[in-house]
């Protein structure tokens, strides 16, 4: 269900996506409303689920997670939900998508090196219900965007 937002909400969201630590006072000055209005609007955007959380984006490479891979996974249909849950709880599995097409699931892995990726792929292959996997190692990240155009 789409949530209706106005131009003030859009600007608040743009500024928070640029810097989630930006002061409400600064947003208020830019938008032309009171700081209290910004506080209430952010609270409402959080309540509606438009703002999921405030976070920091870290550099995986600088924290030792220099290898990124996508694992395409097939599963027995009756065990799909269980497989999705198991994958979602695994360390180094950062994103899990239930998708259409040849594969049922795509999982994004961030890990230290090929050896650790091999162990993760082996663990994934042992999950009850998985019938096939295919792995694509990322050679270069061309675009990785966390912002949503508003």
N, CA, C and O atoms as a GROMACS GRO file, in nm:
protein
  600
    1UNK      N    1   0.084  -0.117   0.000
    1UNK     CA    2   0.000   0.000   0.000
    1UNK      C    3   0.089   0.124   0.000
    1UNK      O    4   0.175   0.140   0.087
    2UNK      N    5   0.069   0.209  -0.095
    2UNK     CA    6   0.147   0.331  -0.107
    2UNK      C    7   0.100   0.434  -0.004
    2UNK      O    8  -0.019   0.453   0.017
    3UNK      N    9   0.198   0.500   0.059
    3UNK     CA   10   0.169   0.604   0.157
    3UNK      C   11   0.179   0.739   0.088
    3UNK      O   12   0.273   0.764   0.013
    4UNK      N   13   0.082   0.825   0.113
    4UNK     CA   14   0.085   0.959   0.054
    4UNK      C   15   0.177   1.049   0.135
    4UNK      O   16   0.168   1.057   0.258
    5UNK      N   17   0.269   1.117   0.063
    5UNK     CA   18   0.356   1.214   0.128
    5UNK      C   19   0.354   1.342   0.046
    5UNK      O   20   0.329   1.340  -0.074
    6UNK      N   21   0.382   1.453   0.112
    6UNK     CA   22   0.382   1.582   0.041
    6UNK      C   23   0.526   1.628   0.017
    6UNK      O   24   0.621   1.556   0.048
    7UNK      N   25   0.540   1.748  -0.038
    7UNK     CA   26   0.673   1.800  -0.072
    7UNK      C   27   0.763   1.817   0.050
    7UNK      O   28   0.884   1.796   0.042
    8UNK      N   29   0.704   1.854   0.163
    8UNK     CA   30   0.785   1.869   0.285
    8UNK      C   31   0.840   1.733   0.328
    8UNK      O   32   0.958   1.722   0.360
    9UNK      N   33   0.755   1.631   0.329
    9UNK     CA   34   0.801   1.496   0.362
    9UNK      C   35   0.911   1.450   0.265
    9UNK      O   36   1.010   1.390   0.307
   10UNK      N   37   0.892   1.479   0.138
   10UNK     CA   38   0.993   1.440   0.038
   10UNK      C   39   1.129   1.502   0.070
   10UNK      O   40   1.232   1.435   0.065
   11UNK      N   41   1.128   1.629   0.101
   11UNK     CA   42   1.254   1.697   0.132
   11UNK      C   43   1.316   1.643   0.260
   11UNK      O   44   1.437   1.626   0.268
   12UNK      N   45   1.234   1.617   0.358
   12UNK     CA   46   1.284   1.555   0.483
   12UNK      C   47   1.352   1.423   0.450
   12UNK      O   48   1.463   1.396   0.496
   13UNK      N   49   1.286   1.340   0.370
   13UNK     CA   50   1.341   1.209   0.336
   13UNK      C   51   1.470   1.222   0.254
   13UNK      O   52   1.565   1.147   0.277
   14UNK      N   53   1.474   1.315   0.160
   14UNK     CA   54   1.596   1.336   0.081
   14UNK      C   55   1.713   1.372   0.173
   14UNK      O   56   1.823   1.318   0.161
   15UNK      N   57   1.687   1.466   0.263
   15UNK     CA   58   1.796   1.511   0.351
   15UNK      C   59   1.841   1.400   0.446
   15UNK      O   60   1.961   1.385   0.471
   16UNK      N   61   1.747   1.324   0.498
   16UNK     CA   62   1.784   1.215   0.589
   16UNK      C   63   1.856   1.103   0.516
   16UNK      O   64   1.943   1.038   0.573
   17UNK      N   65   1.821   1.080   0.389
   17UNK     CA   66   1.894   0.978   0.312
   17UNK      C   67   2.037   1.024   0.285
   17UNK      O   68   2.129   0.941   0.281
   18UNK      N   69   2.058   1.154   0.267
   18UNK     CA   70   2.194   1.205   0.248
   18UNK      C   71   2.276   1.194   0.375
   18UNK      O   72   2.394   1.161   0.372
   19UNK      N   73   2.211   1.222   0.489
   19UNK     CA   74   2.281   1.221   0.617
   19UNK      C   75   2.177   1.200   0.726
   19UNK      O   76   2.105   1.294   0.761
   20UNK      N   77   2.168   1.080   0.779
   20UNK     CA   78   2.065   1.050   0.879
   20UNK      C   79   2.091   1.121   1.011
   20UNK      O   80   2.007   1.118   1.101
   21UNK      N   81   2.207   1.186   1.024
   21UNK     CA   82   2.239   1.260   1.146
   21UNK      C   83   2.214   1.410   1.132
   21UNK      O   84   2.246   1.486   1.223
   22UNK      N   85   2.158   1.453   1.020
   22UNK     CA   86   2.134   1.595   1.000
   22UNK      C   87   2.038   1.644   1.108
   22UNK      O   88   1.940   1.576   1.142
   23UNK      N   89   2.066   1.760   1.162
   23UNK     CA   90   1.984   1.816   1.269
   23UNK      C   91   1.846   1.856   1.216
   23UNK      O   92   1.834   1.908   1.105
   24UNK      N   93   1.744   1.831   1.297
   24UNK     CA   94   1.609   1.871   1.259
   24UNK      C   95   1.603   2.022   1.236
   24UNK      O   96   1.527   2.069   1.152
   25UNK      N   97   1.683   2.097   1.310
   25UNK     CA   98   1.687   2.242   1.293
   25UNK      C   99   1.730   2.278   1.150
   25UNK      O  100   1.673   2.368   1.088
   26UNK      N  101   1.831   2.208   1.099
   26UNK     CA  102   1.880   2.231   0.963
   26UNK      C  103   1.773   2.198   0.860
   26UNK      O  104   1.753   2.272   0.764
   27UNK      N  105   1.705   2.085   0.881
   27UNK     CA  106   1.596   2.047   0.790
   27UNK      C  107   1.487   2.154   0.793
   27UNK      O  108   1.437   2.196   0.688
   28UNK      N  109   1.451   2.197   0.913
   28UNK     CA  110   1.345   2.298   0.929
   28UNK      C  111   1.380   2.427   0.855
   28UNK      O  112   1.296   2.487   0.789
   29UNK      N  113   1.507   2.468   0.865
   29UNK     CA  114   1.550   2.590   0.796
   29UNK      C  115   1.539   2.573   0.645
   29UNK      O  116   1.494   2.665   0.575
   30UNK      N  117   1.579   2.458   0.594
   30UNK     CA  118   1.575   2.432   0.449
   30UNK      C  119   1.432   2.425   0.397
   30UNK      O  120   1.401   2.475   0.289
   31UNK      N  121   1.344   2.363   0.475
   31UNK     CA  122   1.207   2.340   0.432
   31UNK      C  123   1.117   2.462   0.461
   31UNK      O  124   1.016   2.483   0.394
   32UNK      N  125   1.154   2.539   0.561
   32UNK     CA  126   1.075   2.657   0.595
   32UNK      C  127   0.962   2.632   0.692
   32UNK      O  128   0.858   2.696   0.685
   33UNK      N  129   0.983   2.537   0.782
   33UNK     CA  130   0.886   2.508   0.888
   33UNK      C  131   0.959   2.502   1.021
   33UNK      O  132   1.082   2.516   1.025
   34UNK      N  133   0.887   2.482   1.129
   34UNK     CA  134   0.950   2.477   1.262
   34UNK      C  135   1.019   2.342   1.284
   34UNK      O  136   0.988   2.242   1.220
   35UNK      N  137   1.112   2.344   1.377
   35UNK     CA  138   1.181   2.221   1.416
   35UNK      C  139   1.080   2.120   1.474
   35UNK      O  140   1.093   2.000   1.450
   36UNK      N  141   0.982   2.168   1.547
   36UNK     CA  142   0.879   2.081   1.605
   36UNK      C  143   0.799   2.012   1.493
   36UNK      O  144   0.763   1.895   1.506
   37UNK      N  145   0.773   2.084   1.385
   37UNK     CA  146   0.702   2.025   1.271
   37UNK      C  147   0.783   1.911   1.211
   37UNK      O  148   0.728   1.806   1.179
   38UNK      N  149   0.914   1.932   1.197
   38UNK     CA  150   1.001   1.826   1.144
   38UNK      C  151   0.997   1.705   1.236
   38UNK      O  152   0.985   1.592   1.190
   39UNK      N  153   1.006   1.729   1.366
   39UNK     CA  154   1.002   1.620   1.465
   39UNK      C  155   0.874   1.537   1.448
   39UNK      O  156   0.879   1.414   1.443
   40UNK      N  157   0.760   1.605   1.440
   40UNK     CA  158   0.631   1.536   1.426
   40UNK      C  159   0.624   1.461   1.294
   40UNK      O  160   0.577   1.347   1.290
   41UNK      N  161   0.670   1.524   1.186
   41UNK     CA  162   0.664   1.458   1.055
   41UNK      C  163   0.753   1.334   1.051
   41UNK      O  164   0.712   1.230   0.998
   42UNK      N  165   0.874   1.342   1.107
   42UNK     CA  166   0.963   1.226   1.110
   42UNK      C  167   0.900   1.115   1.194
   42UNK      O  168   0.904   0.998   1.157
   43UNK      N  169   0.842   1.153   1.306
   43UNK     CA  170   0.774   1.055   1.391
   43UNK      C  171   0.663   0.985   1.313
   43UNK      O  172   0.648   0.863   1.321
   44UNK      N  173   0.584   1.063   1.238
   44UNK     CA  174   0.475   1.004   1.158
   44UNK      C  175   0.528   0.917   1.044
   44UNK      O  176   0.471   0.812   1.015
   45UNK      N  177   0.638   0.960   0.980
   45UNK     CA  178   0.697   0.878   0.873
   45UNK      C  179   0.749   0.746   0.928
   45UNK      O  180   0.743   0.644   0.859
   46UNK      N  181   0.800   0.748   1.049
   46UNK     CA  182   0.845   0.623   1.113
   46UNK      C  183   0.725   0.536   1.148
   46UNK      O  184   0.726   0.415   1.124
   47UNK      N  185   0.621   0.598   1.203
   47UNK     CA  186   0.501   0.524   1.242
   47UNK      C  187   0.436   0.456   1.122
   47UNK      O  188   0.388   0.343   1.132
   48UNK      N  189   0.434   0.524   1.007
   48UNK     CA  190   0.376   0.469   0.884
   48UNK      C  191   0.467   0.365   0.818
   48UNK      O  192   0.424   0.295   0.727
   49UNK      N  193   0.592   0.354   0.864
   49UNK     CA  194   0.685   0.258   0.806
   49UNK      C  195   0.763   0.311   0.688
   49UNK      O  196   0.842   0.237   0.629
   50UNK      N  197   0.744   0.439   0.651
   50UNK     CA  198   0.821   0.497   0.540
   50UNK      C  199   0.968   0.501   0.578
   50UNK      O  200   1.055   0.465   0.498
   51UNK      N  201   0.998   0.545   0.700
   51UNK     CA  202   1.134   0.539   0.754
   51UNK      C  203   1.141   0.411   0.836
   51UNK      O  204   1.076   0.400   0.941
   52UNK      N  205   1.220   0.316   0.788
   52UNK     CA  206   1.232   0.189   0.859
   52UNK      C  207   1.322   0.201   0.981
   52UNK      O  208   1.290   0.152   1.089
   53UNK      N  209   1.438   0.268   0.962
   53UNK     CA  210   1.532   0.286   1.071
   53UNK      C  211   1.638   0.386   1.027
   53UNK      O  212   1.652   0.417   0.909
   54UNK      N  213   1.712   0.435   1.124
   54UNK     CA  214   1.826   0.520   1.096
   54UNK      C  215   1.950   0.433   1.109
   54UNK      O  216   1.961   0.354   1.203
   55UNK      N  217   2.042   0.447   1.015
   55UNK     CA  218   2.156   0.356   1.014
   55UNK      C  219   2.280   0.424   0.959
   55UNK      O  220   2.276   0.538   0.913
   56UNK      N  221   2.391   0.351   0.966
   56UNK     CA  222   2.518   0.395   0.911
   56UNK      C  223   2.555   0.297   0.800
   56UNK      O  224   2.538   0.176   0.816
   57UNK      N  225   2.605   0.348   0.691
   57UNK     CA  226   2.652   0.260   0.583
   57UNK      C  227   2.803   0.248   0.597
   57UNK      O  228   2.875   0.347   0.587
   58UNK      N  229   2.850   0.127   0.620
   58UNK     CA  230   2.992   0.104   0.641
   58UNK      C  231   3.055   0.046   0.514
   58UNK      O  232   2.985  -0.003   0.426
   59UNK      N  233   3.185   0.053   0.506
   59UNK     CA  234   3.259  -0.004   0.395
   59UNK      C  235   3.290  -0.151   0.426
   59UNK      O  236   3.372  -0.179   0.512
   60UNK      N  237   3.225  -0.244   0.356
   60UNK     CA  238   3.252  -0.386   0.383
   60UNK      C  239   3.400  -0.420   0.363
   60UNK      O  240   3.458  -0.498   0.440
   61UNK      N  241   3.460  -0.362   0.260
   61UNK     CA  242   3.600  -0.392   0.229
   61UNK      C  243   3.693  -0.353   0.343
   61UNK      O  244   3.785  -0.427   0.377
   62UNK      N  245   3.668  -0.238   0.403
   62UNK     CA  246   3.754  -0.191   0.511
   62UNK      C  247   3.733  -0.269   0.641
   62UNK      O  248   3.814  -0.260   0.733
   63UNK      N  249   3.624  -0.346   0.645
   63UNK     CA  250   3.597  -0.429   0.763
   63UNK      C  251   3.622  -0.578   0.735
   63UNK      O  252   3.576  -0.664   0.810
   64UNK      N  253   3.694  -0.606   0.627
   64UNK     CA  254   3.734  -0.743   0.599
   64UNK      C  255   3.637  -0.825   0.517
   64UNK      O  256   3.658  -0.945   0.500
   65UNK      N  257   3.532  -0.764   0.466
   65UNK     CA  258   3.434  -0.837   0.384
   65UNK      C  259   3.452  -0.793   0.238
   65UNK      O  260   3.365  -0.729   0.180
   66UNK      N  261   3.567  -0.828   0.181
   66UNK     CA  262   3.603  -0.778   0.048
   66UNK      C  263   3.548  -0.860  -0.068
   66UNK      O  264   3.558  -0.818  -0.183
   67UNK      N  265   3.490  -0.975  -0.040
   67UNK     CA  266   3.435  -1.058  -0.146
   67UNK      C  267   3.282  -1.056  -0.138
   67UNK      O  268   3.223  -1.085  -0.034
   68UNK      N  269   3.220  -1.021  -0.250
   68UNK     CA  270   3.074  -1.023  -0.259
   68UNK      C  271   3.035  -1.126  -0.364
   68UNK      O  272   3.098  -1.135  -0.470
   69UNK      N  273   2.931  -1.201  -0.334
   69UNK     CA  274   2.882  -1.301  -0.430
   69UNK      C  275   2.730  -1.309  -0.418
   69UNK      O  276   2.672  -1.278  -0.315
   70UNK      N  277   2.669  -1.350  -0.528
   70UNK     CA  278   2.526  -1.377  -0.529
   70UNK      C  279   2.509  -1.526  -0.552
   70UNK      O  280   2.567  -1.584  -0.643
   71UNK      N  281   2.428  -1.588  -0.466
   71UNK     CA  282   2.400  -1.731  -0.480
   71UNK      C  283   2.256  -1.745  -0.525
   71UNK      O  284   2.163  -1.700  -0.457
   72UNK      N  285   2.238  -1.808  -0.641
   72UNK     CA  286   2.105  -1.836  -0.695
   72UNK      C  287   2.068  -1.976  -0.649
   72UNK      O  288   2.147  -2.069  -0.662
   73UNK      N  289   1.947  -1.991  -0.596
   73UNK     CA  290   1.913  -2.114  -0.524
   73UNK      C  291   1.777  -2.167  -0.570
   73UNK      O  292   1.681  -2.092  -0.586
   74UNK      N  293   1.773  -2.298  -0.590
   74UNK     CA  294   1.646  -2.367  -0.611
   74UNK      C  295   1.616  -2.449  -0.488
   74UNK      O  296   1.706  -2.498  -0.420
   75UNK      N  297   1.488  -2.464  -0.461
   75UNK     CA  298   1.444  -2.534  -0.341
   75UNK      C  299   1.321  -2.617  -0.374
   75UNK      O  300   1.249  -2.589  -0.470
   76UNK      N  301   1.299  -2.717  -0.294
   76UNK     CA  302   1.172  -2.789  -0.305
   76UNK      C  303   1.064  -2.689  -0.263
   76UNK      O  304   1.075  -2.626  -0.158
   77UNK      N  305   0.960  -2.675  -0.344
   77UNK     CA  306   0.856  -2.574  -0.313
   77UNK      C  307   0.799  -2.584  -0.172
   77UNK      O  308   0.775  -2.482  -0.108
   78UNK      N  309   0.776  -2.705  -0.123
   78UNK     CA  310   0.718  -2.723   0.010
   78UNK      C  311   0.812  -2.680   0.122
   78UNK      O  312   0.768  -2.656   0.234
   79UNK      N  313   0.940  -2.668   0.091
   79UNK     CA  314   1.038  -2.632   0.194
   79UNK      C  315   1.092  -2.490   0.175
   79UNK      O  316   1.185  -2.448   0.244
   80UNK      N  317   1.033  -2.416   0.081
   80UNK     CA  318   1.083  -2.283   0.047
   80UNK      C  319   1.085  -2.190   0.168
   80UNK      O  320   1.186  -2.124   0.192
   81UNK      N  321   0.977  -2.183   0.243
   81UNK     CA  322   0.971  -2.091   0.358
   81UNK      C  323   1.079  -2.125   0.461
   81UNK      O  324   1.142  -2.035   0.516
   82UNK      N  325   1.099  -2.251   0.486
   82UNK     CA  326   1.202  -2.294   0.581
   82UNK      C  327   1.342  -2.258   0.530
   82UNK      O  328   1.427  -2.215   0.608
   83UNK      N  329   1.364  -2.276   0.400
   83UNK     CA  330   1.494  -2.242   0.340
   83UNK      C  331   1.518  -2.092   0.351
   83UNK      O  332   1.627  -2.049   0.387
   84UNK      N  333   1.416  -2.011   0.321
   84UNK     CA  334   1.429  -1.865   0.330
   84UNK      C  335   1.464  -1.823   0.472
   84UNK      O  336   1.550  -1.738   0.493
   85UNK      N  337   1.399  -1.882   0.570
   85UNK     CA  338   1.426  -1.849   0.710
   85UNK      C  339   1.567  -1.889   0.751
   85UNK      O  340   1.636  -1.812   0.819
   86UNK      N  341   1.610  -2.007   0.711
   86UNK     CA  342   1.744  -2.054   0.746
   86UNK      C  343   1.850  -1.963   0.684
   86UNK      O  344   1.945  -1.924   0.752
   87UNK      N  345   1.833  -1.928   0.558
   87UNK     CA  346   1.927  -1.838   0.491
   87UNK      C  347   1.931  -1.702   0.560
   87UNK      O  348   2.038  -1.644   0.577
   88UNK      N  349   1.815  -1.652   0.600
   88UNK     CA  350   1.806  -1.521   0.663
   88UNK      C  351   1.881  -1.515   0.796
   88UNK      O  352   1.920  -1.407   0.841
   89UNK      N  353   1.900  -1.629   0.858
   89UNK     CA  354   1.968  -1.634   0.988
   89UNK      C  355   2.116  -1.668   0.979
   89UNK      O  356   2.183  -1.681   1.082
   90UNK      N  357   2.168  -1.682   0.858
   90UNK     CA  358   2.310  -1.719   0.841
   90UNK      C  359   2.400  -1.595   0.844
   90UNK      O  360   2.368  -1.491   0.785
   91UNK      N  361   2.513  -1.609   0.914
   91UNK     CA  362   2.615  -1.505   0.910
   91UNK      C  363   2.666  -1.492   0.767
   91UNK      O  364   2.670  -1.590   0.693
   92UNK      N  365   2.705  -1.373   0.730
   92UNK     CA  366   2.760  -1.340   0.598
   92UNK      C  367   2.658  -1.345   0.485
   92UNK      O  368   2.693  -1.318   0.370
   93UNK      N  369   2.533  -1.379   0.515
   93UNK     CA  370   2.425  -1.368   0.417
   93UNK      C  371   2.354  -1.237   0.451
   93UNK      O  372   2.288  -1.226   0.554
   94UNK      N  373   2.368  -1.136   0.363
   94UNK     CA  374   2.322  -1.002   0.394
   94UNK      C  375   2.187  -0.966   0.332
   94UNK      O  376   2.118  -0.876   0.381
   95UNK      N  377   2.150  -1.034   0.226
   95UNK     CA  378   2.020  -1.009   0.164
   95UNK      C  379   1.968  -1.141   0.111
   95UNK      O  380   2.044  -1.223   0.058
   96UNK      N  381   1.838  -1.162   0.124
   96UNK     CA  382   1.774  -1.283   0.074
   96UNK      C  383   1.646  -1.240   0.004
   96UNK      O  384   1.563  -1.170   0.063
   97UNK      N  385   1.630  -1.282  -0.121
   97UNK     CA  386   1.513  -1.246  -0.201
   97UNK      C  387   1.443  -1.371  -0.250
   97UNK      O  388   1.506  -1.463  -0.302
   98UNK      N  389   1.311  -1.374  -0.234
   98UNK     CA  390   1.225  -1.477  -0.293
   98UNK      C  391   1.186  -1.421  -0.430
   98UNK      O  392   1.117  -1.319  -0.438
   99UNK      N  393   1.230  -1.487  -0.538
   99UNK     CA  394   1.216  -1.430  -0.672
   99UNK      C  395   1.142  -1.525  -0.768
   99UNK      O  396   1.119  -1.642  -0.737
  100UNK      N  397   1.108  -1.470  -0.884
  100UNK     CA  398   1.050  -1.553  -0.990
  100UNK      C  399   1.160  -1.589  -1.088
  100UNK      O  400   1.268  -1.530  -1.086
  101UNK      N  401   1.133  -1.685  -1.173
  101UNK     CA  402   1.230  -1.722  -1.276
  101UNK      C  403   1.284  -1.861  -1.254
  101UNK      O  404   1.223  -1.944  -1.186
  102UNK      N  405   1.399  -1.885  -1.312
  102UNK     CA  406   1.462  -2.017  -1.304
  102UNK      C  407   1.496  -2.056  -1.161
  102UNK      O  408   1.484  -2.172  -1.122
  103UNK      N  409   1.538  -1.957  -1.082
  103UNK     CA  410   1.572  -1.981  -0.941
  103UNK      C  411   1.464  -1.923  -0.853
  103UNK      O  412   1.394  -1.829  -0.891
  104UNK      N  413   1.450  -1.979  -0.733
  104UNK     CA  414   1.348  -1.934  -0.638
  104UNK      C  415   1.402  -1.828  -0.543
  104UNK      O  416   1.326  -1.746  -0.492
  105UNK      N  417   1.534  -1.830  -0.520
  105UNK     CA  418   1.594  -1.745  -0.417
  105UNK      C  419   1.725  -1.686  -0.470
  105UNK      O  420   1.799  -1.752  -0.543
  106UNK      N  421   1.751  -1.561  -0.433
  106UNK     CA  422   1.883  -1.501  -0.456
  106UNK      C  423   1.932  -1.452  -0.322
  106UNK      O  424   1.861  -1.380  -0.251
  107UNK      N  425   2.053  -1.489  -0.286
  107UNK     CA  426   2.114  -1.448  -0.160
  107UNK      C  427   2.242  -1.370  -0.188
  107UNK      O  428   2.324  -1.411  -0.271
  108UNK      N  429   2.259  -1.258  -0.120
  108UNK     CA  430   2.380  -1.178  -0.133
  108UNK      C  431   2.472  -1.210  -0.016
  108UNK      O  432   2.434  -1.202   0.101
  109UNK      N  433   2.593  -1.247  -0.051
  109UNK     CA  434   2.693  -1.288   0.047
  109UNK      C  435   2.806  -1.185   0.049
  109UNK      O  436   2.850  -1.138  -0.056
  110UNK      N  437   2.851  -1.149   0.167
  110UNK     CA  438   2.973  -1.069   0.184
  110UNK      C  439   3.061  -1.145   0.281
  110UNK      O  440   3.020  -1.180   0.392
  111UNK      N  441   3.184  -1.170   0.237
  111UNK     CA  442   3.274  -1.249   0.320
  111UNK      C  443   3.419  -1.210   0.294
  111UNK      O  444   3.447  -1.122   0.213
  112UNK      N  445   3.510  -1.277   0.363
  112UNK     CA  446   3.652  -1.238   0.360
  112UNK      C  447   3.723  -1.277   0.232
  112UNK      O  448   3.798  -1.197   0.175
  113UNK      N  449   3.701  -1.400   0.186
  113UNK     CA  450   3.781  -1.452   0.074
  113UNK      C  451   3.712  -1.574   0.012
  113UNK      O  452   3.605  -1.614   0.055
  114UNK      N  453   3.777  -1.631  -0.090
  114UNK     CA  454   3.718  -1.746  -0.159
  114UNK      C  455   3.702  -1.867  -0.067
  114UNK      O  456   3.605  -1.942  -0.080
  115UNK      N  457   3.794  -1.884   0.024
  115UNK     CA  458   3.785  -1.999   0.115
  115UNK      C  459   3.663  -1.988   0.205
  115UNK      O  460   3.591  -2.086   0.224
  116UNK      N  461   3.639  -1.870   0.259
  116UNK     CA  462   3.521  -1.854   0.345
  116UNK      C  463   3.393  -1.863   0.262
  116UNK      O  464   3.291  -1.914   0.310
  117UNK      N  465   3.396  -1.814   0.137
  117UNK     CA  466   3.280  -1.828   0.049
  117UNK      C  467   3.250  -1.975   0.023
  117UNK      O  468   3.134  -2.015   0.023
  118UNK      N  469   3.353  -2.054   0.002
  118UNK     CA  470   3.335  -2.198  -0.020
  118UNK      C  471   3.262  -2.262   0.097
  118UNK      O  472   3.172  -2.343   0.078
  119UNK      N  473   3.302  -2.225   0.220
  119UNK     CA  474   3.236  -2.281   0.339
  119UNK      C  475   3.089  -2.240   0.346
  119UNK      O  476   3.003  -2.320   0.382
  120UNK      N  477   3.061  -2.114   0.312
  120UNK     CA  478   2.924  -2.065   0.314
  120UNK      C  479   2.840  -2.140   0.210
  120UNK      O  480   2.728  -2.182   0.238
  121UNK      N  481   2.894  -2.154   0.090
  121UNK     CA  482   2.822  -2.225  -0.016
  121UNK      C  483   2.797  -2.370   0.025
  121UNK      O  484   2.690  -2.424  -0.001
  122UNK      N  485   2.894  -2.432   0.088
  122UNK     CA  486   2.877  -2.569   0.137
  122UNK      C  487   2.765  -2.577   0.242
  122UNK      O  488   2.683  -2.668   0.239
  123UNK      N  489   2.762  -2.479   0.334
  123UNK     CA  490   2.656  -2.476   0.436
  123UNK      C  491   2.520  -2.454   0.371
  123UNK      O  492   2.421  -2.516   0.412
  124UNK      N  493   2.514  -2.366   0.271
  124UNK     CA  494   2.388  -2.343   0.201
  124UNK      C  495   2.342  -2.471   0.132
  124UNK      O  496   2.224  -2.506   0.138
  125UNK      N  497   2.434  -2.540   0.068
  125UNK     CA  498   2.400  -2.664  -0.002
  125UNK      C  499   2.348  -2.774   0.090
  125UNK      O  500   2.279  -2.865   0.045
  126UNK      N  501   2.381  -2.765   0.218
  126UNK     CA  502   2.338  -2.866   0.316
  126UNK      C  503   2.200  -2.835   0.376
  126UNK      O  504   2.145  -2.918   0.449
  127UNK      N  505   2.145  -2.718   0.346
  127UNK     CA  506   2.014  -2.683   0.401
  127UNK      C  507   1.908  -2.777   0.342
  127UNK      O  508   1.900  -2.795   0.220
  128UNK      N  509   1.828  -2.835   0.430
  128UNK     CA  510   1.723  -2.927   0.388
  128UNK      C  511   1.626  -2.857   0.294
  128UNK      O  512   1.568  -2.754   0.329
  129UNK      N  513   1.608  -2.912   0.175
  129UNK     CA  514   1.516  -2.857   0.078
  129UNK      C  515   1.584  -2.793  -0.042
  129UNK      O  516   1.521  -2.775  -0.146
  130UNK      N  517   1.710  -2.757  -0.028
  130UNK     CA  518   1.780  -2.695  -0.141
  130UNK      C  519   1.818  -2.803  -0.241
  130UNK      O  520   1.874  -2.906  -0.206
  131UNK      N  521   1.786  -2.777  -0.368
  131UNK     CA  522   1.811  -2.876  -0.472
  131UNK      C  523   1.924  -2.834  -0.567
  131UNK      O  524   1.984  -2.919  -0.633
  132UNK      N  525   1.952  -2.703  -0.574
  132UNK     CA  526   2.055  -2.657  -0.668
  132UNK      C  527   2.098  -2.515  -0.632
  132UNK      O  528   2.017  -2.433  -0.587
  133UNK      N  529   2.227  -2.488  -0.652
  133UNK     CA  530   2.277  -2.352  -0.634
  133UNK      C  531   2.370  -2.316  -0.749
  133UNK      O  532   2.430  -2.403  -0.812
  134UNK      N  533   2.379  -2.188  -0.775
  134UNK     CA  534   2.475  -2.135  -0.871
  134UNK      C  535   2.527  -2.006  -0.811
  134UNK      O  536   2.450  -1.923  -0.762
  135UNK      N  537   2.658  -1.988  -0.816
  135UNK     CA  538   2.719  -1.872  -0.751
  135UNK      C  539   2.787  -1.781  -0.853
  135UNK      O  540   2.856  -1.827  -0.944
  136UNK      N  541   2.764  -1.651  -0.836
  136UNK     CA  542   2.830  -1.550  -0.918
  136UNK      C  543   2.910  -1.460  -0.825
  136UNK      O  544   2.854  -1.395  -0.737
  137UNK      N  545   3.041  -1.456  -0.845
  137UNK     CA  546   3.129  -1.370  -0.765
  137UNK      C  547   3.135  -1.233  -0.830
  137UNK      O  548   3.155  -1.222  -0.951
  138UNK      N  549   3.118  -1.130  -0.751
  138UNK     CA  550   3.123  -0.993  -0.801
  138UNK      C  551   3.268  -0.954  -0.826
  138UNK      O  552   3.351  -0.962  -0.735
  139UNK      N  553   3.299  -0.913  -0.948
  139UNK     CA  554   3.434  -0.869  -0.982
  139UNK      C  555   3.453  -0.720  -0.950
  139UNK      O  556   3.560  -0.678  -0.904
  140UNK      N  557   3.348  -0.642  -0.976
  140UNK     CA  558   3.355  -0.498  -0.954
  140UNK      C  559   3.214  -0.447  -0.931
  140UNK      O  560   3.122  -0.483  -1.005
  141UNK      N  561   3.197  -0.366  -0.830
  141UNK     CA  562   3.067  -0.304  -0.804
  141UNK      C  563   3.057  -0.176  -0.886
  141UNK      O  564   3.133  -0.082  -0.863
  142UNK      N  565   2.965  -0.172  -0.978
  142UNK     CA  566   2.947  -0.057  -1.066
  142UNK      C  567   2.849   0.042  -1.003
  142UNK      O  568   2.870   0.164  -1.010
  143UNK      N  569   2.743  -0.008  -0.943
  143UNK     CA  570   2.645   0.078  -0.876
  143UNK      C  571   2.585   0.001  -0.759
  143UNK      O  572   2.538  -0.112  -0.774
  144UNK      N  573   2.588   0.063  -0.645
  144UNK     CA  574   2.527   0.005  -0.526
  144UNK      C  575   2.461   0.120  -0.451
  144UNK      O  576   2.529   0.197  -0.383
  145UNK      N  577   2.332   0.131  -0.464
  145UNK     CA  578   2.260   0.248  -0.413
  145UNK      C  579   2.169   0.209  -0.297
  145UNK      O  580   2.097   0.110  -0.305
  146UNK      N  581   2.174   0.286  -0.191
  146UNK     CA  582   2.085   0.260  -0.077
  146UNK      C  583   1.971   0.361  -0.074
  146UNK      O  584   1.871   0.340  -0.005
  147UNK      N  585   1.985   0.470  -0.148
  147UNK     CA  586   1.882   0.575  -0.149
  147UNK      C  587   1.768   0.537  -0.243
  147UNK      O  588   1.788   0.472  -0.346
  148UNK      N  589   1.648   0.579  -0.206
  148UNK     CA  590   1.530   0.564  -0.291
  148UNK      C  591   1.498   0.701  -0.348
  148UNK      O  592   1.487   0.798  -0.273
  149UNK      N  593   1.483   0.710  -0.480
  149UNK     CA  594   1.446   0.839  -0.542
  149UNK      C  595   1.305   0.876  -0.498
  149UNK      O  596   1.211   0.797  -0.505
  150UNK      N  597   1.294   1.000  -0.453
  150UNK     CA  598   1.166   1.048  -0.401
  150UNK      C  599   1.121   1.168  -0.483
  150UNK      O  600   1.015   1.224  -0.456
   0.00000   0.00000   0.00000
